[in-house]
Amino acid sequence: MSYLIMECADSYAVALDEEGRFVKVPNLGYEVGQRVDDVIVFDDDADGAEVIPFKAPAQRRSRGRVAAVIAAAACLCALFVGGFALWQTPVGTVRMSINPDVSMEVNRLDRVVSLTGDNADGVELADGFSYYGRTVDEVSDDLATRAEGMGFLAEGGTIELTVESDDEEWRVATEDRLVVELEVHLDNRVNVTGSASAGEKDADDGAITVDQDIVVEIAPPVTTAEPEKTQPEATQPEASTPAPSAPSSPTTTYDDDDDWDDDADDGWDDDDDADDWDDDDADDGWDEADDD
């Protein structure tokens, strides 16, 4: 009988015989994978040797496969539960007001998960309508077409859309998209309007209304008072010290005892008698006072 060495330890080896049994034999320098024809078994009898059942590893592998299958099933179950919760949880509500009025709950994937009528005509419009799992765009288009067919919506009528959600970005995007979708679908035969746009100014009270609830007051312009102009104080001119005047030049006068005045002692003729010089003595040329 031949054996295949499967495992080697310091003092023993495990060999696989032709009958598929694992036997424990003394290690005589064997190597894993070595084929030998004869081995020395314990008690010199293969039947008395310690036999390791061949099916044991297969059973261990089976248990491993079962554990893997269970783990995979648990993951699939978790995914299914999580996906179902995501599918069923609405992210917002879309209301179509045509009279009839209906409300649709929409999940994160833009799929309609519920449809209810808000008034008697709305209940009639939603009755028997297939909506579950369809996109909100398709459901809105088909509801508008159905309202036309039932006589609720005529040409020139109005559809008012109101989208409510805690996710403001999703709310604005969904409302804008549905307004355009319905206008194109109905070929502009009716008027489609959204809710009041954010930031619409209220002309009556001078306030800006945001989302219909938040009011921002506008303060009046602040005027800066101009400083009061004051008249400059009158200043008294400084008293100036008059500059000293230049000494006046003496006026030349002709006294009575010089030779230029009209006394009798000058040498000029003061009368018009064409005499020589002195009028005191017409017969001399000098002053009479000097004749002596």
QUIWOGI-V588812 format. One record per backbone hydrogen bond with DSSP energy under -1.0 kcal/mol. CO is the residue of the C=O (numbers start at 1). NH is the residue of the N-H. E is the energy in kcal/mol with one decimal. If there is no record, write none. Layout:
((CO:NH:E) (CO:NH:E))
//
This chain:
((3:36:-2.3) (4:16:-2.7) (5:33:-3.1) (7:14:-2.7) (11:27:-1.3) (12:9:-2.9) (13:25:-3.1) (14:6:-3.2) (14:7:-1.5) (15:23:-3.1) (16:4:-2.2) (17:20:-1.5) (21:17:-2.5) (22:52:-3.7) (23:15:-2.8) (25:13:-3.4) (31:34:-2.2) (34:5:-2.9) (36:3:-3.5) (40:26:-1.1) (41:44:-1.8) (42:45:-1.3) (45:49:-1.0) (50:24:-1.7) (52:22:-1.7) (55:59:-2.1) (56:60:-2.1) (57:61:-2.6) (58:62:-2.1) (59:63:-2.2) (60:64:-1.9) (61:65:-2.3) (62:66:-2.4) (63:67:-2.1) (64:68:-2.2) (65:69:-2.5) (66:70:-2.4) (67:71:-2.4) (68:72:-2.5) (69:73:-2.5) (70:74:-2.3) (71:75:-2.2) (72:76:-2.6) (73:77:-2.5) (74:78:-2.5) (75:79:-2.8) (76:80:-2.6) (77:81:-2.8) (78:82:-2.9) (79:83:-3.0) (80:84:-2.6) (81:85:-2.4) (82:86:-2.4) (83:87:-2.5) (84:88:-2.6) (85:89:-1.6) (92:106:-2.6) (93:164:-2.6) (94:104:-2.9) (95:162:-2.0) (96:102:-2.1) (97:160:-2.0) (100:98:-2.4) (100:99:-1.2) (101:118:-3.0) (102:96:-2.4) (103:116:-2.3) (104:94:-3.0) (105:113:-2.7) (105:114:-1.0) (106:91:-3.2) (106:92:-1.6) (107:110:-2.0) (110:136:-1.8) (111:107:-2.5) (112:133:-2.4) (114:105:-1.8) (116:103:-2.7) (119:123:-2.4) (120:124:-1.9) (121:125:-2.4) (122:126:-2.3) (123:127:-1.2) (126:129:-1.9) (131:134:-2.1) (134:112:-2.9) (135:139:-2.3) (136:140:-2.2) (137:141:-2.2) (138:142:-2.6) (139:143:-2.4) (140:144:-2.1) (141:145:-2.3) (142:146:-2.5) (143:147:-2.4) (144:148:-1.9) (145:149:-2.2) (146:150:-2.0) (147:152:-2.2) (147:153:-1.3) (148:151:-1.2) (154:157:-2.2) (157:191:-3.3) (159:193:-2.5) (160:97:-2.6) (162:95:-2.8) (164:93:-2.5) (166:168:-1.1) (167:171:-2.4) (168:172:-2.5) (169:173:-2.2) (170:174:-2.6) (171:175:-2.3) (172:176:-2.4) (173:177:-2.1) (174:178:-2.4) (175:179:-2.1) (176:180:-1.7) (177:181:-2.5) (178:182:-2.6) (179:183:-1.9) (180:184:-2.4) (181:185:-2.6) (182:186:-2.5) (183:188:-2.4) (184:187:-1.0) (186:189:-1.6) (189:156:-3.2) (191:159:-3.1) (193:161:-3.1) (197:200:-1.1) (200:209:-2.0) (207:202:-2.5) (208:216:-2.0) (210:213:-1.1) (210:214:-2.1) (214:210:-3.0) (216:208:-1.6) (263:266:-1.3) (281:284:-1.7) (287:290:-1.6) (288:291:-1.3))
//
